[in-house]
Amino acid sequence: MSLAESATILHADLDAFYASVEQMLDPSLLGRPIAVGGGVVLAASYEAKAFGVRGGMPGRRARELCPDLHFVSGHFDRYQQLGDAAIGILSNYTPLVERISIDEAFADVAGAEHLFGTPADMAREIRRRVREEVGLPISVGVARTKHLAKIASQVAKPDGLVVVDPATELESLHDLPVDLIWGVGPVTKEKLAESGIATIGQLARMPGQSLERIVGHAAGAKLHALSWNEDRREIRTHIRAGSVSAQSALGRKPATDAVIVPTMLHLADRVASRLRAKNRAGRTVTARVRFTDLRAVTRSITLPAAIAATGILAEIAAELARAALRDHRREREISLLAVGVSHLEEQSHLQLELPLDLQDSASRPGTRKGASRWVADRAIDAIRERFGRESVGYASVVLNGARLIPDAFRELAERDV
């Protein structure tokens, strides 16, 4: 078997990471159903997941499902430290490590066999060291492609190892549930189920045109390729994101400006401050609205000038959300709002416009009014850098109570730009 055909891709994923950290820090929580959070479940232990408790669930609902559920507030400073330590162990075996979140990463160990043994041997050693040196359980999948390695690590959970033999990979893959494929969420899973598709094998055998009618042309082609384990992606050790986004789960809220405006301001603050921290700005703004039945709609706009100002982004995002709701007038409640900025570019300074427009629009970054917003944002950034993010904020957001999830947790979960 050639090197390209061998299973040398590892996907390592810490198990129930945030909850596992809490159980490690407080051994009295071991074996008990716990959740990080309060008003909203940020993360749940496997013991809690057995009762149906999931991240993003309202705390009241979680307690109904699991009356013995124990909530902890979370040690956010330790999450980053322990996540770095665990993922750092992979770097002892190969320089080709692609970290995709605080608690998971890919690694390509091709060429390291003569030093550390087979990929399976390395995976076992990584799991042992993470358990002994960091104190946390980690599951590892080993396969020929990134796609299959990630699936293998999910099958291995909790605290396990699955090595997929390239000679039998399709047999192993096709027996698995279809929602293990990257990109198949609850809505797509439901659509496929309506057509009798429950396994990856059934998806693989589905005619291309039929699949495209369900999920669209681009998604259909992608899912069909993944169902046959066709994944040409290589490990990328240095990645700079092409977009920045943030979202807020709302439970069940009325689809009104009283909810949309402060929530979008809070989301815009998170997104724009991350952009400014990296001296970046973006031209395309996207807003997503999810209804209570999990259906979601998006609206986007590409601007003539890149933006990174909180107020401008908030106003544009709110208007996009309103536009989405105007096209779905029967929807009275929403469960999630999200904001994203893409088509990013460097912005170390603000390019001012000539004062030729009679309307000095505050929505354009280069106008006098737009520039004043940018200066105010920079002042807020400086205060937060010195005194912490909680030292200053927007009154409408604080008074509205939109921040159910601590910013410390959001910042860990959201990928840097």
C-alpha positions in Angstrom: 0.0 0.0 0.0 1.4 3.4 -1.0 1.8 6.2 1.6 -1.1 8.1 0.1 -3.3 5.1 0.6 -2.4 4.4 4.2 -4.3 5.6 7.3 -2.0 8.3 8.7 -4.5 11.1 9.6 -5.5 11.4 13.3 -8.4 13.3 14.6 -8.1 13.9 18.4 -11.1 15.2 20.3 -11.3 15.8 24.0 -14.5 14.1 25.5 -17.2 16.4 26.8 -14.3 18.8 27.3 -15.7 21.6 29.5 -17.7 19.2 31.7 -14.7 16.8 31.9 -12.5 19.7 33.1 -15.0 20.5 35.9 -15.1 16.9 37.0 -11.3 16.8 37.0 -11.1 19.9 39.1 -13.7 18.7 41.5 -13.5 14.8 41.9 -16.8 14.8 43.8 -18.5 15.5 40.4 -17.2 12.4 38.8 -19.9 10.1 37.7 -22.6 12.7 38.3 -24.7 14.5 35.6 -23.3 18.0 35.5 -23.8 21.0 33.2 -21.7 24.1 32.8 -23.8 27.2 32.8 -27.1 28.2 34.4 -29.8 29.9 32.4 -28.4 28.1 29.3 -26.5 24.8 29.2 -23.0 25.6 27.8 -21.8 22.0 28.0 -23.0 18.7 29.6 -21.2 15.6 30.9 -21.9 12.2 29.4 -24.0 11.4 32.5 -26.2 14.4 31.7 -26.3 13.7 28.0 -27.8 10.3 28.8 -30.9 12.1 30.0 -31.0 14.2 26.8 -29.3 17.3 28.1 -27.5 19.2 25.4 -25.5 22.3 24.9 -27.6 25.4 24.1 -30.6 24.0 26.0 -32.4 26.3 28.4 -31.5 25.4 32.0 -35.1 24.9 33.0 -35.6 22.3 30.3 -32.4 20.5 31.3 -33.6 20.3 34.9 -36.9 18.8 33.7 -35.0 16.1 31.8 -32.5 15.4 34.6 -33.8 16.4 38.1 -30.4 15.5 39.6 -28.5 17.8 37.3 -25.8 19.8 39.0 -24.8 23.2 37.4 -21.3 24.6 37.7 -20.3 28.1 36.7 -17.2 27.1 34.8 -13.4 27.8 35.0 -12.9 29.5 31.7 -9.2 30.3 32.4 -8.4 26.6 32.9 -10.2 25.5 29.7 -7.7 27.3 27.4 -4.8 26.2 29.5 -5.8 22.5 29.5 -6.9 22.5 25.9 -3.5 23.9 24.8 -1.7 21.3 26.9 -3.7 18.4 25.4 -3.5 19.5 21.8 0.2 20.4 22.3 1.0 16.7 22.9 0.2 15.9 19.2 3.0 18.2 18.2 5.5 15.9 19.9 4.8 13.3 17.1 4.4 15.5 14.0 4.7 19.2 13.0 1.6 18.7 10.8 -1.1 19.6 13.3 -4.2 21.5 12.4 -6.1 22.7 15.4 -9.8 23.3 14.6 -11.1 24.3 18.0 -10.1 24.5 21.6 -10.6 20.8 22.1 -9.9 19.0 18.8 -7.2 18.8 16.1 -6.1 16.8 13.1 -2.5 15.5 12.7 -0.8 13.8 9.8 1.8 11.3 11.2 3.0 10.1 7.8 6.8 9.8 8.0 6.9 9.5 11.8 6.4 5.7 11.9 10.2 5.0 12.1 10.3 7.1 15.2 7.1 6.3 17.1 5.6 3.1 15.5 2.4 2.8 13.6 -0.3 5.5 13.5 -2.3 3.3 15.8 0.6 3.1 18.2 1.0 6.9 18.2 -2.8 7.3 18.8 -2.6 5.0 21.8 0.4 6.9 23.2 -1.3 10.3 22.7 -4.4 9.1 24.6 -2.2 7.7 27.4 -0.2 10.9 27.7 -3.3 13.2 27.6 -4.9 11.1 30.4 -1.7 11.1 32.6 -0.2 14.5 31.9 -3.4 16.6 31.5 -5.9 14.4 33.3 -8.6 14.4 30.6 -10.1 11.7 28.4 -9.6 12.0 24.7 -10.9 10.0 21.7 -8.9 9.5 18.6 -9.9 8.4 15.1 -7.3 7.2 12.6 -8.1 7.0 8.9 -6.9 7.8 5.4 -8.8 11.1 5.1 -9.7 14.0 7.5 -13.4 13.3 6.9 -13.2 9.7 8.0 -10.8 10.3 10.8 -13.3 12.8 12.4 -16.1 10.3 12.0 -13.9 7.6 13.6 -13.2 9.8 16.6 -17.0 10.3 17.1 -17.6 6.6 16.9 -14.8 6.1 19.4 -16.4 8.3 22.0 -16.3 8.3 24.9 -12.6 7.8 25.7 -11.8 5.4 22.8 -9.8 4.7 19.7 -11.0 3.6 16.3 -8.6 2.8 13.5 -10.2 2.5 10.0 -8.5 0.0 7.7 -8.3 1.6 4.2 -9.1 -1.8 2.7 -12.5 -1.9 4.4 -13.2 1.8 4.9 -16.3 2.0 2.7 -17.9 -1.0 4.4 -17.3 0.7 7.8 -18.4 4.1 6.6 -21.6 3.0 4.9 -23.1 1.4 7.9 -23.0 4.6 10.0 -25.8 7.1 10.6 -26.0 9.8 7.9 -25.7 12.7 10.4 -22.1 11.7 11.2 -21.1 13.3 7.8 -19.8 16.9 8.1 -22.6 19.2 7.0 -25.5 17.0 7.9 -27.3 18.9 10.7 -30.8 18.3 12.2 -32.6 20.0 9.3 -30.7 18.1 6.5 -31.0 14.9 8.5 -34.8 15.3 8.6 -35.0 16.1 4.9 -33.0 13.0 4.1 -35.1 10.9 6.4 -38.2 11.9 4.5 -36.6 10.3 1.5 -35.7 7.2 3.4 -32.1 8.0 3.8 -30.8 7.0 7.3 -27.3 5.7 6.7 -24.3 7.0 4.8 -24.5 4.0 2.5 -28.0 4.9 1.5 -26.9 8.4 0.8 -24.0 7.1 -1.3 -26.4 5.0 -3.5 -28.8 7.9 -3.9 -28.9 9.3 -7.5 -27.1 12.6 -7.7 -30.1 14.6 -9.1 -32.4 13.3 -6.3 -29.9 14.4 -3.7 -29.5 17.8 -5.2 -33.2 18.3 -5.2 -33.2 17.8 -1.4 -30.1 19.8 -0.4 -29.1 21.8 -3.5 -26.4 21.4 -6.1 -23.3 22.4 -4.1 -24.2 20.6 -0.9 -25.4 17.6 -2.9 -22.1 17.2 -4.7 -20.2 17.6 -1.4 -22.2 15.1 0.5 -22.1 12.5 -2.3 -18.3 12.8 -2.4 -17.9 12.5 1.4 -20.3 9.4 1.4 -17.6 7.7 -0.8 -14.8 9.1 1.4 -13.6 11.4 -1.3 -11.8 14.1 0.7 -8.7 15.7 -0.8 -8.1 18.2 2.0 -4.7 18.2 3.5 -3.5 19.2 7.0 -3.1 23.0 7.1 -1.0 24.1 10.0 -1.5 27.8 9.6 -5.0 28.9 8.9 -6.4 32.4 8.9 -10.2 32.4 8.8 -11.9 34.0 5.9 -14.9 35.1 8.0 -15.8 36.0 11.6 -19.2 35.1 13.1 -21.1 34.9 16.3 -24.5 33.6 17.3 -26.9 33.7 20.2 -29.4 31.0 21.1 -32.6 32.7 22.3 -34.8 29.8 23.4 -38.2 31.1 22.2 -38.4 34.8 21.7 -40.9 37.0 19.8 -39.6 38.1 16.4 -39.6 41.8 17.3 -37.2 44.7 17.3 -37.1 44.5 21.1 -35.3 41.2 20.8 -33.5 41.7 17.4 -31.9 45.1 18.0 -30.1 44.4 21.4 -29.1 40.9 20.4 -27.6 42.1 17.1 -25.8 44.8 18.9 -24.2 42.3 21.3 -23.3 40.0 18.4 -21.9 42.9 16.4 -19.8 43.9 19.4 -18.3 40.4 19.6 -17.6 40.2 15.9 -16.3 43.7 15.3 -14.1 43.8 18.3 -12.4 40.6 17.1 -11.9 42.1 13.7 -10.4 45.3 15.1 -8.1 43.3 17.3 -6.5 41.8 14.2 -6.7 45.0 12.1 -9.2 43.5 9.8 -12.5 44.5 8.2 -15.0 42.9 5.9 -17.2 43.8 3.0 -20.0 41.1 3.2 -22.4 41.0 6.2 -24.6 38.0 6.7 -27.4 37.6 9.2 -29.1 34.3 10.1 -32.5 33.8 11.8 -33.5 30.5 13.1 -37.2 29.7 13.9 -38.4 27.5 16.7 -38.8 24.5 14.3 -35.1 24.7 13.6 -35.6 26.1 10.1 -33.2 28.9 9.3 -33.0 31.7 6.8 -30.0 34.0 5.9 -29.7 37.3 4.2 -26.5 39.0 3.2 -25.2 42.2 1.6 -21.8 43.2 0.1 -20.8 46.7 0.9 -18.7 49.1 -1.1 -16.3 49.6 1.8 -15.1 47.1 4.4 -16.4 47.7 7.9 -15.3 46.9 11.4 -17.4 49.4 13.4 -19.8 47.8 15.9 -22.6 50.3 15.4 -22.6 50.0 11.6 -22.4 46.2 11.7 -25.3 46.1 14.2 -27.6 48.3 12.2 -26.9 46.4 9.0 -27.4 43.0 10.7 -30.6 44.1 12.3 -32.0 45.3 8.9 -31.0 42.0 7.3 -32.8 40.1 10.0 -35.9 42.2 9.5 -35.7 41.5 5.7 -35.6 37.8 6.4 -38.6 38.1 8.7 -40.6 40.1 6.1 -40.3 37.1 3.8 -41.6 34.8 6.6 -44.5 36.9 8.1 -46.2 33.9 9.6 -43.2 33.3 11.9 -43.9 34.9 15.3 -41.0 33.4 17.3 -37.3 33.0 16.8 -34.8 30.7 18.5 -31.4 32.0 17.3 -29.8 35.0 15.7 -26.3 35.1 14.1 -24.1 37.6 12.4 -21.1 37.0 10.1 -18.6 39.2 8.3 -16.6 37.8 5.3 -14.5 39.0 2.4 -12.0 40.2 5.0 -9.1 42.6 4.3 -6.4 44.4 6.3 -7.5 47.7 7.8 -4.7 49.2 10.0 -6.2 52.6 9.5 -9.5 54.1 8.4 -9.8 55.6 4.9 -11.8 58.8 5.0 -14.2 59.8 2.2 -14.2 63.3 0.7 -17.1 65.3 2.0 -19.0 65.4 -1.2 -22.1 63.6 0.0 -24.8 65.9 1.4 -26.0 63.0 3.6 -23.1 62.2 5.9 -24.2 58.7 6.5 -23.3 57.0 9.8 -23.5 53.7 8.1 -20.4 54.4 5.9 -17.1 54.0 7.8 -15.3 56.8 5.9 -17.7 59.6 6.5 -17.4 62.0 9.4 -20.2 60.3 11.4 -18.9 56.8 10.5 -15.3 57.8 11.5 -16.6 59.0 14.9 -18.1 55.6 15.5 -14.8 54.0 14.6 -12.9 56.2 17.1 -15.4 55.4 19.8 -15.0 51.7 19.2 -11.2 52.0 19.5 -11.7 53.8 22.8 -13.9 51.0 24.0 -11.3 48.4 22.8 -8.5 50.3 24.8 -10.6 50.3 28.0 -11.4 46.6 27.7 -7.8 45.7 27.0 -6.7 47.4 30.2 -9.6 46.7 32.6 -11.3 43.6 31.0 -14.2 43.1 28.6 -16.8 43.5 31.3 -15.5 47.0 32.2 -17.6 48.7 29.5 -20.4 47.8 27.2 -23.7 48.8 25.6 -26.5 49.8 28.0 -29.3 48.4 25.8 -27.5 45.0 25.8 -26.9 44.9 29.5 -30.4 46.1 30.4 -32.0 43.7 27.9 -30.2 40.7 29.5 -29.2 39.3 26.1 -25.9 37.9 27.4 -27.1 34.5 28.7 -23.8 32.9 27.8 -20.6 34.4 29.4 -18.3 36.1 26.9 -15.4 34.1 28.3 -17.0 30.9 27.1 -17.9 32.5 23.7 -14.4 33.6 23.2 -13.1 30.1 23.8 -15.6 28.6 21.4 -15.2 31.1 18.6 -12.3 30.6 16.3 -9.8 33.5 16.0 -9.3 35.4 12.7 
